[in-house]
């Protein structure tokens, strides 16, 4: 116990002579974290200030560890200026004074940002076949999705078209492509911080094209096209 720390005297006999030895007892206490920041959620661009307070004897060191990049920061306080979305992660506080194994605690930092649509492609489709239009958006909190046609009418599910929303993307699933399905579609992704939109086309798929090279002649054969030319040197 720390209350046992202090000066002590030891009396003994040596060669029939009384002797006294004086010692000072130092009680070592393992390092322990007594207060630390709670998990925090901030918007991108904000400043983040984390703290980790520890006690022990001898005086313990305090280190913050960045799990993603393995970076270390000495001291009780960790300050992040204008935090970016890629810095969202867990940070570990480590305190140690050599008396016992280090004491550790973690703080989770969540960075909120508006949606950014990352995956948009035009899609060729054939009548009577299936087709998929994809819209993927990165966002925190997770984005909600809406689809619109070229005349800005909201897309609604029916027996030939279904909307499937997943965590980070939305799919337009065409189970039986008809003439009315061809055209421009706009994906709208939003959360409480903002919104983003992107357009894509469902195109009528033409016949297959085949490319052949025969003795310096190029033939392009298609459902509707037949052409032949020769390069003259």
C-alpha positions in Angstrom: 0.0 0.0 0.0 1.2 3.5 -0.7 0.6 4.4 2.9 3.4 2.1 3.9 5.9 4.4 2.1 8.3 6.3 4.3 11.4 6.1 6.4 12.2 3.1 8.4 14.9 2.3 11.0 16.4 -1.1 11.7 18.2 -1.7 15.0 20.6 -4.6 15.3 23.7 -5.8 17.2 27.1 -6.1 15.6 30.1 -7.2 17.7 28.1 -6.5 20.8 27.6 -2.9 19.6 24.1 -1.5 18.9 23.7 -0.4 15.3 20.9 1.4 13.5 20.3 1.4 9.7 18.0 3.9 8.1 16.1 3.1 4.9 13.4 4.8 2.9 10.7 2.5 1.4 9.3 3.6 -2.0 6.1 1.8 -3.0 5.7 1.4 -6.8 2.2 1.5 -8.3 1.4 0.1 -11.7 0.4 2.6 -14.4 -3.4 2.9 -14.7 -5.7 5.0 -17.0 -8.1 6.8 -14.8 -9.9 9.1 -17.4 -10.1 9.0 -21.2 -12.2 10.6 -23.9 -15.4 8.9 -24.9 -16.0 7.7 -28.5 -16.6 10.8 -30.7 -18.5 11.5 -33.9 -17.6 14.7 -35.8 -18.1 16.2 -39.3 -15.2 16.2 -41.7 -13.0 19.3 -41.3 -13.6 19.7 -37.5 -10.9 19.6 -34.9 -10.6 16.6 -32.6 -9.1 16.7 -29.2 -8.6 13.5 -27.3 -7.2 13.1 -23.8 -5.9 10.1 -21.7 -5.0 10.6 -18.0 -3.0 8.1 -16.1 -1.5 7.6 -12.6 1.2 5.4 -11.2 4.6 5.4 -9.4 7.0 6.0 -11.0 5.2 8.6 -13.1 3.9 6.7 -16.2 4.4 7.7 -19.8 1.3 8.1 -22.0 1.4 7.3 -25.7 -1.4 7.5 -28.4 -1.2 4.9 -31.2 -2.8 5.2 -34.6 -4.0 1.8 -35.6 -4.3 2.3 -39.3 -0.8 3.8 -39.9 1.0 2.7 -36.7 1.9 6.3 -35.9 2.7 7.2 -32.3 2.2 10.4 -30.4 3.6 11.1 -27.0 1.6 12.8 -24.2 -1.8 12.8 -22.6 -3.4 14.8 -25.4 -3.9 14.0 -29.1 -5.0 16.9 -31.3 -6.2 16.3 -34.9 -6.7 19.5 -36.9 -9.3 19.6 -39.7 -9.9 15.8 -39.6 -10.4 14.0 -42.9 -12.6 11.0 -43.6 -9.6 8.6 -44.0 -8.6 9.4 -40.4 -11.7 7.8 -39.0 -10.6 4.9 -36.9 -9.7 3.7 -33.4 -6.9 5.4 -31.4 -5.3 3.5 -28.5 -3.9 5.1 -25.4 -1.0 3.2 -23.8 0.4 4.0 -20.4 3.4 2.4 -18.9 5.9 2.8 -16.0 7.7 -0.5 -16.1 6.1 -1.8 -12.9 3.6 -4.1 -14.7 2.3 -4.7 -18.3 1.0 -1.4 -19.9 -2.6 -0.4 -19.4 -4.5 0.4 -22.7 -7.8 1.8 -23.7 -9.3 2.7 -27.1 -11.3 5.6 -28.5 -13.3 5.4 -31.7 -13.4 8.5 -33.9 -16.2 8.6 -36.5 -16.0 11.2 -39.3 -19.2 12.2 -41.0 -19.3 13.4 -44.6 -21.8 13.9 -47.4 -22.3 11.3 -50.2 -19.9 10.9 -53.1 -21.1 8.7 -55.9 -18.2 6.5 -57.1 -19.6 3.9 -59.5 -21.7 5.0 -62.5 -21.8 3.2 -65.8 -24.0 3.2 -68.9 -25.5 -0.2 -69.5 -26.5 -1.8 -72.9 -29.5 -4.1 -72.7 -31.5 -6.3 -75.1 -35.3 -6.4 -75.3 -36.8 -9.2 -73.2 -33.5 -9.7 -71.2 -32.4 -8.7 -67.8 -30.2 -5.6 -67.0 -28.8 -3.8 -64.0 -28.0 -0.2 -63.4 -25.7 0.4 -60.4 -25.2 3.4 -58.2 -22.6 3.3 -55.4 -22.0 6.1 -52.9 -19.6 6.5 -50.0 -21.1 8.4 -47.1 -21.3 8.6 -43.3 -24.0 8.4 -42.1 -25.0 5.9 -44.8 -26.7 7.5 -47.8 -30.3 6.9 -48.8 -31.0 6.5 -52.5 -33.7 7.6 -55.0 -33.9 7.0 -58.7 -35.4 9.4 -61.4 -36.2 9.1 -65.1 -35.1 11.6 -67.7 -38.3 13.6 -67.2 -37.5 13.7 -63.4 -40.3 11.2 -62.6 -39.4 9.0 -59.6 -38.7 5.5 -60.6 -41.1 3.0 -59.0 -40.9 -0.8 -58.8 -43.3 -2.8 -61.0 -43.4 -6.4 -62.4 -40.5 -5.6 -64.8 -38.4 -3.3 -62.6 -37.2 -3.5 -59.0 -35.2 -1.2 -56.8 -32.7 -2.9 -54.4 -31.0 -0.8 -51.8 -27.9 -2.1 -50.1 -25.6 -0.5 -47.5 -23.4 1.6 -49.9 -25.2 1.1 -53.2 -28.6 1.0 -55.0 -29.5 -1.3 -57.9 -32.1 -0.9 -60.6 -33.0 -4.5 -61.6 -34.8 -4.9 -64.9 -36.3 -8.4 -65.1 -37.7 -8.0 -68.6 -36.4 -5.0 -70.6 -39.1 -3.3 -72.8 -39.0 -0.2 -75.0 -40.2 2.0 -72.2 -37.1 1.2 -70.1 -34.5 2.7 -72.5 -33.4 6.2 -71.5 -31.6 8.3 -68.9 -31.7 7.4 -65.2 -30.5 9.7 -62.4 -29.3 8.3 -59.1 -29.8 10.6 -56.1 -27.8 9.8 -52.9 -28.3 11.9 -49.7 -27.7 12.1 -46.0 -28.1 14.8 -43.4 -24.8 16.5 -44.6 -25.6 16.8 -48.2 -26.5 15.1 -51.5 -24.9 13.9 -54.8 -26.4 12.8 -58.1 -25.2 11.1 -61.2 -26.9 10.0 -64.5 -26.5 6.9 -66.6 -28.1 5.4 -69.7 -29.9 2.2 -70.3 -29.0 1.7 -74.0 -30.5 -0.6 -76.7 -27.8 -3.2 -77.4 -27.0 -3.6 -81.1 -25.7 -6.8 -82.7 -22.3 -8.2 -81.9 -19.2 -6.9 -83.8 -16.5 -9.1 -84.9 -13.0 -8.0 -86.0 -10.8 -10.1 -88.3 -7.5 -9.4 -90.0 -6.8 -11.4 -93.1 -3.7 -10.6 -95.2 -3.7 -6.9 -94.3 -7.5 -6.6 -94.9 -9.8 -5.5 -92.0 -13.4 -6.8 -92.0 -15.9 -5.3 -89.6 -19.0 -7.5 -89.6 -22.1 -6.4 -87.7 -25.8 -6.9 -87.7 -26.3 -3.8 -89.8 -22.8 -3.0 -91.2 -20.4 -4.7 -93.6 -17.3 -2.8 -94.6 -13.9 -3.6 -96.1 -10.8 -1.6 -96.5 -7.1 -2.1 -97.2 -4.2 0.0 -96.0 -2.0 1.1 -98.9 1.6 1.8 -98.1 
